[in-house]
């Protein structure tokens, strides 16, 4: 197993910073591009990350530690952010994400007092028994997945424009 709490927090702390340095100031062409019907643009990804901060990671962590395997923790609606139309600038969206993420990292540090808690188990509504360590690992990989998604979607916007060089640009495949 590679999970290390300190290393996990390194990534969780940097995700808002990466978004904060990458997305503000970009035109709507970059922020609103997607890969087609049913896919997300960069703005929607950040909105999804906010929903996860509010309704997924910390609530599930607390639920696991309080309830154990006695009952499944509530399902997380991965698409709930799409029910709201937000016209606010990306800078405000990222600021909200950064604020909530900072608060959640403080909560993690308070909640996980020792490594023994990482092996605590809960009951996922679809997967069954899961460990705190797995939940926290998933949180980290979830961030990395969405950072890669943003870059991939934006790259594909110019996919046809690169002409024959597409052969050398793995992100376009």
N, C-alpha and C positions, 0 to 999 in steps of 0.2 A: 504494500500500500504506500502511496506517495503523499497522502494528505498530510498537510502540516498547517496548523491554524495560522501561524504567523505569515506563511506564504500565501494562504488563501486571502487573508486580509490585505496583503500587498496588491493583489489584483482587484479586489472589491473597492479599495480606496482609489485606485487609478482609473477605473472605468469612467466616472464622471469627469475626471480631468481630461481624459482622452477626447471625450465628446465635446467638452468645453473648448478645447484647442482646435478641434477639427471642423465642427459644424457651423458655429456662429459666423455670420458674414457671407455665407454661401448663398448663391441665388436659389430661388424656388425651383429652378430646373434641377439642381442637385438634391435639394431637400425633399422634393415631391416625386422624384422618379421612383419607379418600382419595376418589378419583373413581369408585370401583367396582372390580370384579374386574380383577386384573392391574395395578392402579395402586399408586403408592407414597404413603405418608404422610410427614410431616416427619421422623420418626425414621428411617425407611428411607432417605430421601434423605441424611441425614447419614452413615448407615452406608455407603451407596454412595460418598460422597465420601471416606471413610476408605479404602475398598478402592482407589479411584483413586490416592490418595496412596501407598499401599503397593505397588501392582502395575501401575500404568499410566504415569503421567507421567514420573517420574524414571527408572524402568527402561527405558522406551522411548527417552528422551533419550540415556541412556548407550549403549543398543544401537545407535542410529543413529550416534553418534559413533565407536563401536568397529567396527561391522560395515559401515557404509555401506549400499549396495544389494546386498551379497553374498548376504544371505539375509533373509527376512521376519522382522520381530520377532514375538515370541509374541503370540497373540491375548489380549485382555483380556475376561474374563467379566464383563459389565456387571451380571449378576444374582447373582453369587456371594454378596453380602451377605444375600440372602434365604434362603440355606441355613442360616444361624445364627439362632437365636432369642435375642435379647438383652433382658433385663428390666432392664438398668441404667438409671438415671435419665438423662434427656437431657443434664443438666449434665456427666455423666461422658463421654458420647459426644462432645459438643462439645469437651471438654477434650482428649480423645485426638486429635480432628481438628486442633485448633489446634496441639498439640504437633508432630504429624507435618508439618503444613503449614509451620510455622516452620522445622523442620529442612530441608524440601525447598526452601524459598526460599533458605536459606543455600547449599544444594547448587547450585541454579541459578546463583547469583552466582559460585560457584567454577568451575563447569563452563563457563559461557559467558563466556570471557575477552575475546572481541572479537566484533563484529558479523558477521565473516566466517563464524563457526560457525553463524549463523542460517540460512545458505544450504546447510548440509550436508544431504545427502539420505540417506534410508533407504528400506526397502521395507516398506510396510504390507501385511498378508496379504489385505486386501480391496480397497484403493485403489491399490496399486502404489507408485510413487515419491512420497514426501512429504518436505517440508523441515522442519528443526528449527523454523523460524519458524512454519510451519503447525501443528505440534504444540503449541507454546506459545500460539499464538492460540486454538487449540481448547480448551486448558486454561482460559483466561480465559472464553471464551464458555460452556463447560460449567458453570463456576461460576455465571455469570449466569443460565443456563437453569434450573439447579436452585433458585436463589434465587426466580426468578419462579414456578417450579413450586410451591414451598412456599406462596407467597402466593396463587396461583391456587386451589390445593386448599383452603386454609383459607377463602378467600372463598366458594367454592361451597358450603361447609357451611351458610352462611346464605343461599344463593341464592334459595330459595323464600320465606324470611322477609322479604326486602326488598320483597316485593309489587311494585307498579307501578314502583318506582324501578329495577328491574332494567334497564329500558330505557336508563337513564343510566349504568349500571355496566358498562363495556366488559369488565372482567375476568370477568364472568359469561357472556359470549357465546362 
